[in-house]
Amino acid sequence: MNSLVHIVDLVTNGSWNLDLLNSIFPPAVVPHIIAIRFLHSTDGDDLCIWCWGSRHKFEVRTAYKLLQQAAWNPFDPSWHLVWHLPIPQRIRVFIWAILQQRIMTNLERFRRSLSHDSACSLCGSSPESITHVLRDCPNASLLSRLVDHVNWPVFFAVAIWLIWKRRNDVFNTDLGSSSNVLNRSMVWAKHVCNSHAAKPSSFTNPTTSSATVSSCKWQPAPTTWITLNTDDVVSSSGNSVVGGLLRNADGSWVTGFSRAIWMTNSLHAELWAIHDGLVFAWSLGINQIQLQSDNLLAVNLLKSQDATSSSFSLVRAIATLLHCAWLVDMSWIPREGNNPADWLAKKALGSSYCPLILDSPPPDLLPLLSTDAHGASRFMLMELFPL
């Protein structure tokens, strides 16, 4: 790479010089670069940001999640299985401790310098790991027996809990036989299952949701105003495209646009769509415009009082546009009310970095435009979660 090339040399006429970028950087890197808004003299000084949060501001919860990533995955479906098992809460906590590798076996005591020996205290043949305690130790061999006519997940959870309790019962020197633990586990499992079957409402899965159908429709701006709808699409490969359209109060077409943003996330792509739409509207001499976006985070960022000093370069650029000599109103709309913009964005998949301006609507878009113009409602599914 030529060390004498500066970032300013990579920008020509207010946009990235793709030929120069391709001649300097590997092909896989260029899409990431051109998705970034290049710096302007009005952007101000550099500043530190919290890059792990959607708002670029430090939050304790995002820091906690970041620190926990190496330890456990909070979205692992096994957590749902544990906390929704129809078993007593103390056994759920025990299963959770096993998955977290937190039960205090001899091996764990030895690792923490709390014991001089890591061997199993009962059989002495192997280090007392969690797997050895609950499966490999001869004193835990009961789990290798086939058990019929009982809920296996419940039986398994109860059985390993009783095995652990028996091993750590320092007040009872008579540990009893494995058959005794097996029988107790079966009795417990059947009792728990019968109790839960009698009280189904007490064990409702809190993540189970009911759905209701609601309707929404496109709301045009007041008379003499122009409505700008924007949207983005991020493909599975990470390629992002944006689209938007300008319409009169009666829903008639003014113009539309779409282009590829390449490698970025949904928020960044939506900000690009809003930025491009406002720049295009300003160039047309529009002085009253209503911006509609289905990305609530983007709308909130632009409406915040510190938008002009935001850590997002695009937010600062859009805030500057909003303070120009025109009237701009911003609002969030449901995705179902933003179908034409979504259609334009999806049709831009695989298109070039340069904007495609549409002076007339594509024929396949006409039915969606007609639906909006006539005020027809679209149905959307809303999830209702119990409190």
C-alpha positions in Angstrom: 0.0 0.0 0.0 1.3 3.5 -0.9 2.0 5.2 2.5 1.8 8.6 0.8 -1.9 8.3 0.0 -4.2 10.2 2.4 -7.9 9.7 2.9 -8.6 13.0 1.2 -6.9 11.6 -1.9 -9.5 8.8 -2.0 -12.5 11.3 -2.4 -13.3 12.9 -5.7 -16.2 15.3 -6.2 -17.7 14.5 -2.9 -17.7 10.7 -3.2 -15.3 7.8 -2.9 -12.9 7.3 -5.9 -13.7 3.6 -6.6 -11.0 3.2 -9.1 -8.4 4.4 -6.7 -9.8 2.3 -3.8 -9.7 -0.8 -5.9 -6.1 -0.2 -6.9 -5.0 0.1 -3.3 -7.1 -2.2 -1.2 -8.1 -5.8 -1.6 -11.5 -6.4 -3.2 -13.0 -7.7 0.1 -12.1 -4.5 1.9 -13.5 -1.9 -0.5 -17.2 -2.6 0.2 -16.6 -1.9 3.9 -14.9 1.4 3.1 -17.5 2.8 0.7 -20.2 2.1 3.3 -18.6 4.8 5.5 -19.4 8.4 5.0 -16.2 10.2 4.3 -15.3 13.1 6.6 -16.1 16.7 6.0 -14.6 19.9 7.3 -17.7 20.5 9.4 -17.5 17.2 11.2 -15.5 18.6 14.1 -12.8 17.0 16.1 -12.3 13.3 16.7 -13.9 11.9 19.8 -14.0 8.6 21.8 -17.2 6.5 21.4 -18.5 3.3 22.9 -18.6 1.2 19.8 -20.4 -1.8 21.4 -23.7 0.1 21.9 -26.2 1.0 19.2 -26.1 4.7 20.4 -22.3 4.8 20.8 -22.9 5.7 24.4 -21.6 3.7 27.4 -24.2 1.5 29.1 -23.6 -0.8 32.0 -25.8 -3.5 30.4 -23.8 -3.5 27.1 -20.5 -3.7 29.1 -21.9 -6.6 31.1 -23.0 -8.5 28.0 -19.5 -7.9 26.5 -17.8 -9.3 29.6 -20.1 -12.3 29.7 -19.6 -13.3 26.0 -16.6 -15.4 26.7 -18.3 -17.1 29.7 -21.7 -18.0 28.3 -24.2 -17.3 25.6 -27.4 -15.7 27.0 -29.3 -16.7 23.8 -28.4 -20.4 24.1 -31.7 -22.3 23.9 -30.5 -24.5 26.8 -31.3 -21.6 29.2 -35.0 -21.7 28.1 -35.0 -25.5 28.7 -33.6 -25.1 32.2 -35.8 -22.3 33.5 -39.0 -23.8 32.0 -38.6 -27.3 33.2 -41.5 -28.3 35.4 -39.3 -28.9 38.5 -38.8 -27.0 41.8 -36.8 -23.8 41.5 -33.9 -25.1 43.6 -33.3 -27.9 41.1 -33.5 -25.4 38.3 -30.8 -23.4 40.0 -28.7 -26.5 40.4 -29.0 -27.4 36.7 -28.0 -23.8 35.9 -24.9 -24.1 38.1 -23.9 -27.3 36.3 -24.2 -25.6 32.9 -22.1 -22.7 34.3 -19.5 -25.2 35.6 -20.0 -23.7 39.1 -20.7 -26.7 41.4 -17.9 -27.2 43.9 -16.4 -30.6 43.0 -13.0 -31.8 44.3 -11.5 -30.9 41.0 -12.8 -27.3 41.3 -11.6 -27.1 44.9 -8.2 -28.3 43.9 -8.1 -25.7 41.1 -8.9 -23.0 43.7 -6.2 -24.3 46.1 -8.9 -25.3 48.6 -8.0 -29.0 48.5 -4.8 -31.0 48.1 -6.4 -33.8 46.2 -8.7 -33.7 43.1 -9.7 -37.4 43.3 -13.3 -38.5 43.8 -14.0 -38.8 47.5 -16.2 -41.9 47.0 -14.5 -44.1 44.4 -11.0 -42.4 44.3 -10.4 -43.7 40.8 -10.6 -40.4 38.9 -10.6 -36.7 39.4 -13.9 -35.5 40.7 -15.2 -33.5 37.8 -18.8 -32.6 37.2 -19.1 -35.3 34.5 -17.5 -37.9 36.9 -19.8 -36.9 39.8 -23.0 -37.1 37.8 -22.3 -39.9 35.2 -19.0 -41.8 35.4 -18.7 -42.5 39.2 -20.0 -45.9 40.1 -22.2 -44.2 42.7 -24.0 -42.4 39.9 -24.5 -45.5 37.8 -28.3 -45.4 38.3 -28.6 -43.0 35.3 -27.5 -45.8 33.0 -30.6 -47.7 33.8 -33.7 -47.5 31.6 -36.6 -45.8 33.2 -40.1 -46.2 31.7 -43.4 -44.4 32.4 -41.7 -41.2 33.7 -40.9 -37.8 32.2 -37.2 -38.3 31.3 -36.1 -34.6 31.5 -37.8 -34.2 34.9 -36.4 -37.5 36.1 -32.9 -36.7 35.0 -32.9 -33.3 36.7 -34.2 -34.7 39.9 -31.8 -37.7 39.9 -28.6 -35.7 39.4 -29.8 -33.2 42.1 -30.3 -36.2 44.5 -26.9 -37.7 43.6 -25.2 -34.4 44.4 -27.1 -34.0 47.7 -26.2 -37.6 48.7 -22.6 -37.0 47.9 -22.5 -33.8 50.0 -24.6 -35.0 52.9 -22.0 -34.7 55.7 -24.5 -35.4 58.4 -25.5 -38.8 57.1 -22.6 -41.3 56.9 -25.0 -44.0 55.4 -25.2 -42.9 51.8 -27.7 -45.6 50.9 -27.7 -47.6 47.7 -28.1 -46.4 44.1 -31.4 -48.1 43.9 -32.7 -46.0 46.8 -31.7 -42.8 44.9 -33.3 -44.3 41.8 -36.6 -44.9 43.5 -36.6 -41.5 45.2 -35.9 -39.9 41.8 -38.8 -41.7 40.2 -41.2 -40.8 43.0 -40.1 -37.2 42.9 -40.4 -37.0 39.1 -43.9 -38.5 39.1 -45.0 -36.2 42.0 -43.7 -33.1 40.2 -45.3 -34.0 36.9 -48.7 -34.8 38.5 -48.5 -31.5 40.5 -47.8 -29.5 37.3 -50.5 -31.3 35.4 -53.0 -30.3 38.0 -51.9 -26.6 37.9 -51.1 -25.8 34.3 -51.5 -22.1 34.7 -48.7 -22.0 37.3 -46.2 -23.2 34.8 -47.0 -21.2 31.7 -44.0 -20.6 29.6 -43.3 -16.8 30.0 -42.0 -16.6 26.5 -45.2 -18.0 25.0 -47.0 -15.2 23.2 -50.4 -14.7 21.7 -50.9 -12.7 18.6 -53.5 -10.3 17.4 -54.1 -8.9 13.9 -54.1 -5.2 13.5 -54.4 -3.0 10.4 -52.3 0.0 9.2 -52.2 2.2 6.2 -49.9 4.7 4.6 -50.5 8.2 6.0 -49.6 10.9 3.5 -48.3 14.3 4.5 -50.7 17.3 4.5 -51.6 19.1 1.3 -48.6 21.1 -0.2 -46.2 18.8 1.6 -44.1 16.0 0.0 -43.8 12.6 1.8 -40.4 10.8 1.8 -40.4 7.1 2.6 -37.1 5.3 3.0 -36.1 1.7 3.8 -33.0 -0.6 3.7 -32.4 -4.2 3.2 -29.4 -6.1 4.5 -28.7 -9.5 2.8 -27.4 -12.6 4.6 -24.0 -11.9 3.2 -24.0 -8.4 4.8 -24.5 -6.4 1.6 -26.8 -3.5 2.2 -29.1 -1.6 -0.2 -31.4 1.4 0.3 -34.4 2.8 -1.5 -36.9 5.6 -1.2 -39.6 7.5 -2.9 -41.1 11.0 -2.9 -44.9 11.3 -3.2 -47.5 14.1 -3.2 -50.3 14.3 -0.7 -52.6 12.4 -3.0 -50.0 9.6 -3.3 -48.9 10.4 -6.8 -45.3 9.7 -7.8 -42.7 12.4 -7.7 -39.5 10.5 -7.9 -37.6 7.5 -6.4 -34.1 6.3 -5.9 -32.1 3.2 -4.9 -28.5 2.3 -4.5 -26.1 -0.2 -2.9 -24.4 0.7 0.4 -22.4 -2.6 0.6 -21.1 -3.9 3.9 -22.8 -2.3 6.9 -25.6 -2.9 9.4 -29.3 -2.1 9.2 -29.1 1.2 11.3 -26.3 2.6 9.2 -28.0 1.6 6.0 -31.3 3.3 7.1 -29.4 6.5 7.9 -27.8 6.4 4.5 -31.3 6.0 3.0 -32.6 9.0 4.9 -29.5 11.1 4.1 -29.8 10.3 0.3 -33.5 11.0 0.3 -33.1 14.4 2.0 -30.2 15.4 -0.2 -32.3 14.5 -3.3 -35.4 16.3 -2.0 -33.3 19.4 -1.3 -31.8 19.4 -4.8 -35.4 19.4 -6.2 -36.2 22.6 -4.4 -38.8 21.0 -2.0 -39.5 23.2 1.0 -42.0 21.1 3.0 -41.3 17.4 3.5 -42.4 14.7 5.8 -39.9 11.9 6.4 -41.3 8.5 7.2 -39.1 5.6 8.3 -39.8 2.2 9.9 -36.5 2.2 11.8 -37.4 3.6 15.3 -33.8 3.8 16.5 -32.8 6.0 13.5 -35.8 8.3 14.0 -35.0 8.6 17.7 -31.3 9.4 17.0 -32.3 12.2 14.6 -34.8 13.6 17.0 -32.5 13.7 19.9 -31.2 17.1 21.2 -27.6 16.2 20.6 -28.0 15.0 17.0 -25.7 17.8 15.7 -22.9 16.5 18.0 -23.7 12.8 17.6 -20.9 10.2 17.3 -22.6 9.0 14.1 -21.2 10.9 11.2 -24.4 10.3 9.2 -26.6 11.6 12.1 -24.6 14.8 12.2 -24.8 15.2 8.4 -28.6 14.6 8.5 -29.0 17.0 11.4 -27.3 19.7 9.3 -29.7 19.0 6.5 -32.7 19.3 8.9 -31.5 22.8 9.9 -31.6 24.1 6.3 -34.2 26.6 5.2 -37.1 24.2 4.8 -39.7 22.4 6.9 -39.0 18.8 7.8 -41.2 16.6 9.9 -40.1 13.1 11.0 -42.2 10.2 12.1 -41.9 6.4 12.6 -44.3 4.1 10.7 -44.9 0.4 10.9 -43.1 -1.7 8.3 -46.4 -2.7 6.8 -47.0 1.0 6.0 -43.7 1.3 4.2 -44.0 -1.3 1.5 -43.1 0.8 -1.6 -39.8 1.9 -0.1 -39.1 -1.7 1.0 -39.8 -2.9 -2.6 -37.4 -0.3 -4.0 -34.7 -1.3 -1.6 -35.1 -5.0 -2.4 -34.9 -4.4 -6.1 -31.6 -2.6 -5.6 -29.9 -5.8 -4.5 -26.8 -6.3 -6.6 -27.0 -2.7 -8.0 -24.1 -0.3 -8.2 -22.8 2.2 -5.6 -24.1 5.1 -7.7 -27.7 6.1 -7.0 -30.4 5.0 -9.5 -32.9 7.8 -10.0 -36.4 6.7 -11.1 -38.4 9.5 -12.8 -41.4 7.1 -13.1 -42.4 4.2 -11.0 -41.5 0.6 -12.1 -44.6 -1.2 -13.4 -44.4 -3.9 -10.7 -44.6 -1.1 -8.0 -47.8 0.3 -9.3 -50.1 -2.0 -7.3 -48.4 -1.0 -4.0 -48.6 2.7 -4.9 -52.3 2.3 -5.8 -53.0 0.6 -2.4 -51.4 3.5 -0.6 -53.1 6.2 -2.7 -56.6 4.8 -2.1 -56.0 4.6 1.7 -56.4 0.8 1.8 -55.3 -0.9 5.0 -52.8 -3.7 5.4 -52.9 -6.2 8.1 -50.0 -6.8 10.5 -49.4 -9.4 13.2 -48.7 -8.0 16.6 -47.3 -10.2 19.4 -48.8 -9.9 22.9 -46.6 -11.1 25.7 -48.2 -11.8 29.1 -47.0 -9.6 32.0 
